[in-house]
Amino acid sequence: MILKIGRKLSIDKTIDCINRYMSGETITAIAKYYGVSDCVVSSALRRNNIHIFSRNSRKSVTITQEMIDEYVNDKVAKGAVERVARKYRINRNTFATILKEQHIYRTPTNTAVILTSDQMATAIELLKTGMSYTNIGKELGNYSQWVMIKNFQAAGISRCKPDPSFETYVAEVRYYTEKNFTKFKKIINPSNLTRGRKNYHIDHIYSLYDGWKNNIPPNIISHPANLRMLDYKTNINKRTRSDMTISELYERVENFNTSL
């Protein structure tokens, strides 16, 4: 084969482009790698008689049993659809849609996780707070949404409305938190940081969730001694974690009240 090259890609780069595309990498990904436009890469492929699959041709593809078996038996946690689609040169979204329509699911080893009784108990409590399956999985140890759904289904537990007692507790804590923040703003937020969804949040050092679970009065959880400012990313990643114990919480509250 006589290699034909263009002005923007050298011989080595053209060969690499062909190899990458034939191994399943997209034209867009190749173009981004070499810092050129998609047209440069597609032209190099056409110039060397490499068939380019159009979106329409991929949509009309027939899903074979071989593709399905490879997808179902994939042992890696994420990206099975992407890997199979690239290997067989078909559109990822089309492949995913067909799998969904035919109710084809896989059971990779690392998502066939059976949670312990303690983990399930915690998961059920978190579910009562209205937390999503994804966040419950992260809270328990970076389990996927799929793992949580399957474990809940096995236990006969479906998505339910948050526990009314939790909703009442949250409302009370938020009410007192706002009152205390207004009254003790210079102590809680001495740097006058900007509050907002993507700025800084008021964080409960001993978490609101742990307070509800351990029957700690709302006025203690919302006490100025338990409040601090955290940037939104840190606060989101903290989730339901408490950064001090119950005894430390009461000690801080007592010290705060004494200092007034």
Sequence and secondary structure as in RCSB ss.txt:
>XXXX:A:sequence
MILKIGRKLSIDKTIDCINRYMSGETITAIAKYYGVSDCVVSSALRRNNIHIFSRNSRKSVTITQEMIDEYVNDK
VAKGAVERVARKYRINRNTFATILKEQHIYRTPTNTAVILTSDQMATAIELLKTGMSYTNIGKELGNYSQWVMIK
NFQAAGISRCKPDPSFETYVAEVRYYTEKNFTKFKKIINPSNLTRGRKNYHIDHIYSLYDGWKNNIPPNIISHPA
NLRMLDYKTNINKRTRSDMTISELYERVENFNTSL
>XXXX:A:secstr
      SSS HHHHHHHHHHHHTT  HHHHHHHHT  HHHHHHHHHHTT     HHHHHT    HHHHHHHHT  
SSS HHHHHHHHTT  HHHHHHHHHHTT     GGG     HHHHHHHHHHHHTT  HHHHHHHHHS  HHHHHH
HHHHTT       HHHHHHHHHHHHHHHHHHHHTHHHH TT   BSTTSEEEEESS HHHHHHTT  HHHHTSGG
GEEEEEHHHHHHHTT  SS HHHHHHHHHHHHHH 
